[in-house]
Amino acid sequence: MKIKLLNNNFINELCDDIKSNKFFYFGTIFSAFVFFIIIRNIVLATHDDIQFYILFRRYGFIQNLLRSISISIKYGRIFQFISYFPAVFTYLFNNIIFYKVIFNIYILFSVISLWYLIFKHINKTIALMVVFVFFSFAQINMQHNGFISFPGAQLYIGFIFLSIEKLISYYKNEKKCNLIWSSIFLLIPTLLYEAFIIFSIMLFLISVIHYYKNNNILKSIINSFKDLILHIILMSVYLVIYFIVRFKAENIYPGAELKISSVGDSLYALIMYTIGSFPLFTFIRIFSNINVLEYINFISVLKAIIASVFIIIIFKKINKCKIDNINIIIWLAVLGIILPVLLISVTPLHVDWARNHGVYTHLPSYYSYFFISVFLSFFCVFIFVKFKYNNIFFIIVIIIFFFGSLFTDVSNRYYAEQFDYRLKKYKAIDKMLSSKYFNIIENGADIYLPDFIGIHYSMYAFNDVLPKNNLNKYNFTNNKDTLLFDKPTYILNYNDYNKTMNIKKISNNNYF
């Protein structure tokens, strides 16, 4: 069985589209370029990333793979270790440039998969508009953001788009191999992250919608079950294995435990985790705390101008297009926004983060953002056509795109600055702990680090950063009240000016 995503007809269509829409492709590539430039220095954004990087660098590929398998079984997530492979690939050469190139390729894989789906089956112009909207309003916020953290996880949603594309292709040419590939493309992200099984709902709905044009609802459902039998078998086998291991697991990872303690809290978490990646949401949250003008530069203004011109021209082209089933696409996009965060909104750990700790985005919010981009694009087209190309609507959309693009860059630069500062601190302490000087510090010494919160809030984890040839263990702390000065005691301060750590031996509390 061969898979052929690209054929000669598609390549010819693409070449013709590029020739006739050079400005659109330039604007989209430029928008993506600006976004990637802003986030170029952000690596190891979460404590999970920092810990994974340290363990991989210290213990190597095989030992960490075995550790990953052990943890997967222990917490009842038998297949999770598979996600180790795309993640570890970014760390292989211990180089920030290599890391960012691979990381950004992961992002582009899913973006291009979405573009390919819309380009091939809906509308070429809107396919480009969706990608343009995606990069114009893409925002980094918090630590658990798919644009800057959890390397490898960016791929998963791309396979869902390929699964949908193959299902739609089947209904166009009735080749059974398309159904097989659709089921495989659904299985791959589900193995990597169990929450993706819920996208079976979207595939099923697309199938029912296809049949409902010529049948009643019951017959449509029956036909859909027949078509998706391989999808159902694969997902059923997956669930059986998953729950057998889960029931036998020593303990369950709190982030994968499903329980509704409060419908109101779960609904609140659902709303926060979905709108957390909604364009300008982050900017609104930080607007009162920053000087906006400090974060505006020429390239951002140019990008905003391109966005305004882009939207004017593209709406004029859409004026000549006929989009079938646009209302169905909009509702499917709304469903796509909800599905990725549906499970974490009934997970006590994540509900608590949203309700009590003000966390408004997580990795699944990144997946929701893909569908937010689809929703915004098609909804704008729907309104534009509905109101007969009203000039007032035109002006409003142009203003939104200009300031939306500009203020998204402001927000991204603000957060990039915070992450960059934090990374410099971790690089400085890593360099200090790996230095020859640190080898002479006495075993068991107290080491006070007032500028750090540790790794996963564990100060002891800094012992894992030490080189293998340093067999000593130290009591790292960021709480000076725990220092008794009954053993050798040192203070490590981060120097903002030269981006290094300063170390000094102290003997009593008078130092403070």
N, C-alpha and C positions, 0 to 999 in steps of 0.2 A: 504493500500500500504506500503510495507516494503522496506527499503533501506539496502542493504547489500554490503558495500564496500569491505569487506574482506571475502573470502571464504576459505575453506580448501585447495583447489588447490593452491591458491595464497600464503597462509602461508607456504605450503610445498616448493613451488618454492623459497620463500624468505629464508627459512632455508637452502636449498641446496646452494643457491647463497652465503650466509654468510659463509658456510663451505668452499666453493671453492675460496672465495675471501676475506679471513680474513684480509690481509694486506690493501686492498682497503677500507674496512669498518673502520679499525683502522685509516688509514690516513685521511679519511673523518671526522670521529668523532674528531680526534686530531686537525684538521684544524679548525673545528667549535669551539672546546673548546678554542683554542688560541684566536680566534676572540672574543668570549664572555668574556673571561678574560680581554682583552684589554678594552672593553666597559663597564665593570662591574659597574663602579662608575658613569656613565653618566645617570642622570635623569633630567627631567624638562629642556630639551635642548632648547626649544623655549619659547618665551614670552607667546604663547598660552598655553603651558603646565604649566608654572608657574602660570598664571592667573587662569586656570581651577583648579589646585591643591589648590590654596588659597581659591577660592570660594567654592569648595567642602568641604574643611576642616572647613570653617567658617560657611557655611549655610546648609550643609547636603545634603542628596540625593534628597529628594522630592523637596525642594525649587529650587535646581539647575536643576532638570529635568524639572520643570515648566518653569524656565528661558530659558532652552535650546529649549523647544517647542515654546515659545514666540519669541525667536530670529529667529528660523527656519521659522516661518510664516512671521515675519516682513521682512526678507530678501528674501522671495520667495523660500526658500529651504525647503519645507514642510516636507520632510522625513529625513532631516539631524539629527534631534534630536535622531534618532535610534542609531547613532554612539556613543551617550552618554554612552550607556550601556557597551560595551566592554572597553571603555576608563576609565570609573569610577571604573571598577572592579580592576584596578591596584592600585587605591588610598585607597581602603577600610581599610587597616590596617596601613596606614601611616608608612610603613616600606620599606626601600630601597631594602632589600633582597627579600621580597615578590614582590615588584614592578618589579624587574629585572627578577625574575623567570617567572612571568606571561607574561611580555613583550617578553622574549625570547621564551616562548611557542608559542606566537602569530607568531613570525618569523618562528619557526620550523613548524608550521601548514602549512604555505604556501610553504615552501621548501619541506616538505614531500609530499604535494599534487602534486607538480611538479615532484618529483622523482617517485611517484606512477603512474602518467600519462605516463611517458617515460618507466618505468620498465614494465608496463603491456602491452603497445601497440607498443613500438618501439624496445628497446634494453636494456637489464638489465645492461650490462657493461657501456654503455654510460649514463644510468640514474645515476649511481654512479659518473661517471666522471663530469656530470653537477653539482651535489651537491658539489663535491670537488672543482671545478672551482669557484662555487658560494662563498664558504667560504674562499678560498685561496685569492680571489681578492676583497672580499667585503670591502667597504671603507666607513668611516664616513667622512662627510665634510659639512661645513656650519651648520646651525641650522635645516633647514627644511629637515632632512634626516630621512627616514623611519626606519633606524636601531637604532635611538636614540631618536626620537621624535614622537609625535602624537600616543600615546598608543591606540591600538585597530585597527588602520588603516593597520597594518601588515597582518591582516586576509583576507582582501578583495580579493587580487589577488589569494589567495589559492582557493577561491570558483570558480574563473574563470577556474582554472586548473581542478577542479572537474566537472565543466560544460562541458568542452571540453572532458574530460575522459568519461563522460556518453554518450555524442553524438557519440563518436567513438565506445563505447560499443554497442550502438544501431545498428550501421552498421555491427557489428560482429554477433550479436545474434537476432536482430530485436525485442527486447522486448520493448514494448511501454513505460513501466515504466521508462526506461532509458531516453527517451525524456522528460518525465515529470520532472524527477530530474534534467536533464540538464537545463531546463527552470527555475526551482526554484533556482538552483545554480547561474544562471545568474542574477536573480532578487535580491537575497540577497545583493551582493556587490553594485548593482545599487541603492538600497534603502539607503545604507550606504554612497555612494559617487556617485553622478550622472554621473560622467565621465565614469563610467564602462559600461554604455549603449553602448558605442562605440565598445565594444568587440563583439557585435552582428555581426559586420562585419567579424570577424575571424571565428565565428561559421558558418556563412553563407558560407564563402569560403571553409571551411573544408567539408561542405556538398556538395557543387558544385564539388569540386575536387573528392569526392567519386563517384559521379554519372558520371562525365565526362569520366571516364575510359571506359564506355560502351555506352555513349549517346553523342549527340551533345550538344552544350553549352545551347541552348534554353531549351531543355528537362531537362537538368541538373538543370537549374535554377528553372524551374517549380516544379520538384521533391523536390528540397531543400525548396521551399516555403511551400510545403505540409507538409514536415517533421517538419519544424520549426514554424508551425502555432501557437502553444501554446506560444513559445518564442515571436512571433510577437504580440500576443494578450496582454500578460503581459507587454511587453515594451510599447505598444500603450496606455494601460490604465494608466501606470506609467506616460508617457509623457503628457497625457491629464490632469491628476490631477496636475502634476508639473507645467505646463504652466498656468493653471487656477489660481493657487495660486500665481504664479510669476507675472501675470498681475495685480492681486489685491494687491500685496505687497506694503508696504509703500515706500521701496527703495530696490534696488538690491545690494547685496554684490559685490563690484568691482571685486573680484576674480572670480566671476561666470558670469560676463558680457562678452558676445562674440561680438567682433568687430574687423575687419581687417582694421587697419589704414594704414599699410604699409606691403606689401607682403614681402619685404626684411627683415624688423624687425621681422615679424612672423617666417620667415624661420630661421633667426639667433637664435631666442628663441627656436625653435624646435630642432635645432642642439645642442645648448648649454645644454638644459635640457635632451637630450638623451645621449650625450657623457659625460655629467657631472658625470655619475656613471661608465664610461668606465674605466676598469682597468688601474691604474697608472696615470690617468688624474690628480687626486688630487696631487699625488707625484710630478709630473712635475711642477705644479703650485707653490709648496712650496720649491722645491729643492734648489733654490738659497738662500733661507732665513734661512736654518737650517743646523746644523752639523749632517749629516746622521749617523755618528758613535755613537753619543749620544743615538740614538733611536734603535740601534741594540743590541739584547741580545741573549743568547744561545738558548732560546726556539724558537725565530724567525728563527735562522739559521737552527735548527733542522727541523722546519716546512718546510723551503725552500728545504732542502735535501730530505725530504719525498715527497715533490711535484715533484722533479726531478725523483726520483725512481718510484713514482706512474705513471708518464706519460710514462716512458720507458716500464713498464710492461703492462700498459693498452693498449698501441698501439700494443704491440705484441699479446694481446688477440684479439684486433679489427681486426688484420690481418686475423684472422680465421672467422670473422663474415661477414655477408652480410646485409647491411642496405638498405632497400627498400625506395625509394622516398626521399633520403637524400637531394637532391637539393630543393624539395618542402618544406621540414622541415626547411631548411636554410632560404628560402624566407618568410615562415610564422614567423620565429623568427625575421627577419628584420621588418616585419609588427608589431609584438608584441612589438618591441623596440619603434616604433613610436606611436602606438595607445594611450598609457597612457598619453603622453604629448601633444597629438594633440590639445585638447581643450584649455589647458593653453597657447599654442603658438598663439592662436587667442584671448587671453584675455589681454586687454591693461595693466592691473596691472602687470601681470607676464611678459609680453613683455618688459615693462619698467624696471622691475627688472633685466632682462637678458641683455638688451641693455645698460642701463644707470648706473646700480648699480653693475654690475659684478657678479650677482647671477647666478650660473650655475647649481644648483640642486634644486629640490623641491620634495615634497612627491611623485608625479607621476614618478620622476626619479628612485625612489626605485622600482616601478613596472617594469619600463623598464629594470632594472638591471637583473631581472629574465630571461628575454628574451635575454639579452646580454650574460648571462651564457650559454644559449641554443645555441645561435649563435656561440660563440667561440668554444664550444665543438664539435658541428657537422661540423663546418667549418674546424677545425683541422683534424677531421677524413676524411672529403672529400678530403682535400689536401694530406693527408697521403696516401690515396688509389689512388688518381689521379696520383701521382708521383711515384707509385710503391715502397713505403716505402724507399724513398731516405734518405741516411745517413746524408746528409747536412741538410735536413729538420728536421731530428731527433735531431741533435745537436742544431739547432736554437730554436726548441720548448723547449728543456731541459733548455737552457739558459734563455729563456723567463720565464718559470715557476719558475726557481730558483730565479732570481732577481725580477720577478713580485711579487711572494709571499713575499719575503724579504722586498721590498720597499713599498708594501701595508701595511705591519705591521709598518714600519717607519712612514708612513703617518698617520695611525690610532693612533699610540702612541702620535704623535705630537698633533693631534686634541683632543684626550682624555685628554691630559694634560691641554689644554685650557679650555675644558668643566668642568673638575674637579676643576680647580681654580675658575671658575665662580660660580659653585655650592657651593663651600665652602664660598664664599662671601655672597651668598643669605642665606645660612644656618646661617651664623654669624649674619646677620641683622635680620633675623627672630627670632633668639634667643634673640637679644637685644630688639626688639620691643615687644616681649612677656614677657619680664622680669618685675619683680615687680618695679624695679627702674623707668622704663619708665612711669609707672602710675602716678608718681608725677610731670611729666613735664607739664607745664602750657598749658591749652587749647589755641589753635591758635598760638602756638610758631612756629617760623621759624626753620627748621631743615635742615642743609646743609650736603649733602652726595656727596662728590667729586668723590667717587669710583663707582658710580652707574649711569645707564641711565634710571632707572625706570623699569616699566613693560609695555610693548608695548610703550616704550618711554614716559610713563606718570609717573611723580614723585608722583602725587597725589594718584596713585594706591597703594602706600605703606600704606595708611590709611586702605586699605582692609586687611592688614596683622595683624592689631592690634586685640587683643583679644576682645571678645564681652563685657567684663566687663569694658573695657576702652572706654568711650563714647566721649572722646576728639577727635578733628580733628586738624591736623597739616598741615603746609605749607612745604612740602618736596621740596627741590630744589637741583640741582647740578650746578647751576649758581650763583656764589658768588656775581655777580653784582646786583642780585635782592634783596640782603640782605640790609635792611634799618636800622636795629638795633633799630627799634621803638617798638619792642616787645621782649620777651624772645627769645634768639637765641642760637642754639646749633650746634656743628659740630660733625659728626659721621665719624670716619676714620676706614678703615679696616686694621688690623694688620696682615701682612703676616706671621710673625714669629709664633704667637700663634693662628692664625685663629679666631680671635675675633674682635669685634667692640669696639673702644674706643670712649667715649663720653665726650665732654667738653663744658661748657657754655662759650660763647664769648659775648663781649659787644661792640666791635668796629672793624672797618676794619683793624686796625693796626695788628690784629692777623695774617693776611695773609702776 
